[in-house]
Structure formats: C-alpha cells, structure tokens
Amino acid sequence: MFENLSDRLSASLKKISGKASLTEDNIQETLREVRMALLEADVALPVVKTFVDGVKQRALGQEVGTSLNPGQQFLKIVQTELEHVMGDKNEELNLAAQPPAVVLMAGLQGAGKTTSVAKLAKYLKERQKKKVMVVSADVYRPAAIKQLETLAGEVEAEFFHSSADQKPVDIVRNALQAAKTRFVDVLLVDTAGRLHIDDALMAEIQQLHKAVSPVETLFVIDAMIGQDAVATAQAFNEALPLTGIILTKVDGDARGGAALSVRQITGKPIKFLGVGEKTDALEPFHPERIASRILGMGDVLSLIEEVEQKVDRAKAEKLAKKVAKGKGFDLEDLRDQLQQMKNLGGFSSLLDKLPGMGNMSQMVEQANMGSQFGKMEAIINSMTPAERRNPDILNGSRKRRITQGSGTNLQDLNRLLKQHKQMGKMMKKMKGKGMQQMMRGMGGNLPPGAGGFPGGGMPPGGMMPGGKKFPF
C-alpha cells in the first residue's frame, strides 16, 4: 500500500537528505515536489497545505539550523508532520462501559462493513479476550444477514438472528437484550448501507444510534475512492457522533490519499485498517508506523506483532532443533515454511514492512511469486508422505502422477526439487553453531522464528521460486 506516494516522496527527499546545509531555496524546491506527490496521491488540498506549511515552518526554524545533520533532521520533520496529519498516536476502542458495550458500524454500500464487523469480532476475541455478539440490521440488501451469519461462524462469534421483515430498530433492541442475558462483552451492529448518501439512510442510522447508545460509532470507508472518501466521511460525521474510522481495502490503494486526509478533515481518528479479504486482515492504525512505511523506513514493529500472533512457534522451534541436529530438511518442512509465509500475508507483505524493501515488495508482486508459492505447495500436497520425506525415490511414473494431480508440469516439479536440494545443502551448513553464523552472514534482523524460518530472516537459500537469487 501507498507505493506511488512512497516512491515519489522517497525520490524527492533523497535529494535533500545528504545536504550539509539547508537553505530556503532547496527547502522550497523539495516541498514543491512533496506537494505534487501528495496531490497526485489524492490527498485533500487543505491537508496538503497544512502539512507543507508545518514542515516549512519547522525546517526554516532553529530545529534544523542547529542540527549536526540538517538533511536527516529535515526527514525527521517530514515524518513527524506525517504522523501529526494522521493523528499522532494509535487510538484504541473505548469499551469501558457496562457490558455489553455496543459498537455501531456505519458506511456506504460496498465499503466492506459486514466483513469489517467479522474482522473486528475476531480481533476483539483473540487480542482482547472479549465475548462478542454480532447482529445485522441490514434488511434491504439481499443475503446481508446470511453473509454475516456465515462470517460469524467463521470467526466463532455469537450471532443474533434477524430477518428482512423486521424493523432495524426492533432488531437492535432485541439483540441488545439478548446480549445482556448471554453476558456478552461487546455487541457489534452491522447497519444498512446505500449506494449514496440520502436522507432516509441518515434518519435510520440516527434512530438506531438513539435506540442502543453505542460507546463507539465507527465509520467504515473504502480507501480506494480517494477524495470521495473524505466527502462521505464529512457527511456522516455531521449526521452521527462518530468516534472513529475503519479504512478498508488499503492493500489495493497505491495512493494513500484517504489515509492522510480523513483524520484532519473529520477530526475523528482512524482506528483500524482493512488490509485484505481474510477475517484476520485487520490492523490497528498506528500513524508513526504508517509514516515510516510511506517514507520507505519499514514497519518492523508491526511485523514482529504479526509474527507473534500468526507464526506457529511449535513448528518453527521443531524445525530449528531438527536443523541444529543436522537432520534433513524434507519437503514437508518446506511446505510448512510456505504455509507460515502465507499466514503472514505473503512474501511481498513481509518485505513491505522491512526498512528499504518497499521496491522489493513491488518486484515480488510483479514476479507473481504468490502464484509460484501456491504452485509449489500444490506439488508437495500431491506427493505421498514417503515422497515428501525422501524425494530421491521420485521416478518418471511418480513424477507424472504428481504433476497431473497438482495441475503443473514436469519443469515446475524439477525446479522445486532442485530448489529443495539447494536449501537442504544450506541446512547442513547450519548444523550446530553454523546456524548462528549463517544468520549473521545473511544479516537476518528479524526475531527467531520470524516468517517461520529458523533463526529469523529470509527463507533458506535466499532463493525465489524459479531458483533466482534475491537481489540483496
């Protein structure tokens, strides 16, 4: 996400970061380019003006003039101002209320409200250990209630049944009563959306808000609609006492204008980012981490948190011990590594959060590595357990069966086997203390078990699918 903005800003700021002294002329020139980059990223004009004025005022003041490294100090100012535009710090949900705490979700149709309800339910269950109930008050969209019921089952949240012939206000009142009797901690209410803002929509949501008095009223907004996102958020903010915003489809937004604009225009904090279609693809919004990502400095803290939550530590430790003892690295181990990487959002998602790797993640996406990893996993799944443990037994007839079963060809299979053999050789070098030496040599800077790879860092062998070396 934010690739276009990140590329433009990085190019503009690179010119000034190495300068021994800053003058009004070179600051003006850089800020002109920064302004263009922000406008092209669909950032609202008032926000661009506020941001540029803030940077200019601090850059021409004592803050930079007395610095030992003015260029680097200027970068720091840009980062701080970016954080300030987006809200300075992460603002969590305020659920300090007599249970059940009601969270009302509002937004236009197609913004991703129903999916966000399920994502938030999963987040509250897993991260905050809350008992969560969800209810749909959307009686207009066909199958909306059924969709939420299916998602609730997937995330193991309690679901309050409703039907299209009921009034939305009656639904939420009944759900609130049921949540009290079942000792639910949080009740999430999914409201109806419209294709555009209209009086009927606003009147209904205001009625629902009055009926349940939510502790949080979250506006769900599609990041990909850019400037329209800000106008829509403003309209809802005037009709409802919003407490926060969930920005969805951020993974598909290369510009990032909505993320930079919506906080300042509405005055309401962005609380979460929807970064994918899966129910675990919801991240708390940390302005300092997003600013760091936009400026190409990575987001290692978010990566570490993801690793903590999503990596199967037992499998990672088992493989690390196996490697340390000099035992073979078989195809079942390789499949585990591919699955762990998928859990972390794929290889491009990992690289996107590492300092200086933003361009690499784009290269990975262009190389369609996600598809390559999927193909590798399909090939391994088509093998018998004996073949996975000992690929040397693969003869012509076995290979034909595997390629037919996985929908691949012989070239794909041979490439995988060659790559696995290279990894196996490297694993042998890691026996005993060799592992620590190997990781030091590779410059691995992630915590042990990151990505599921023993010792952290990059995948064994530093190879991409197809046997190509990573260019770092």
CORQUIFEN-V342354 format. One line per field, one symbol per residue. burial: 1 if it has 9 or more other C-alpha atoms within 8 Angstrom, else 0. A space follows every 10 residues. Layout:
burial = ???
This chain:
burial = 1111110111 0110111010 0100011101 1011101111 1111001100 1101110111 0011100001 1111101111 1111111101 0000000011 1111111110 1111111111 1111100001 1111111110 0001101110 1110101111 0100010110 1110110111 0001111111 1111001000 1100111110 1101111111 1111011011 0111111001 0111111111 1011111111 1111110111 1111110010 1101101111 1111111111 0111011001 1000111011 0111010111 1111111101 1111111111 1111101101 1101100011 0110111111 0110001110 1000000011 0111110101 0110111111 0111011111 1001111110 0001001011 1111111001 0011101000 00
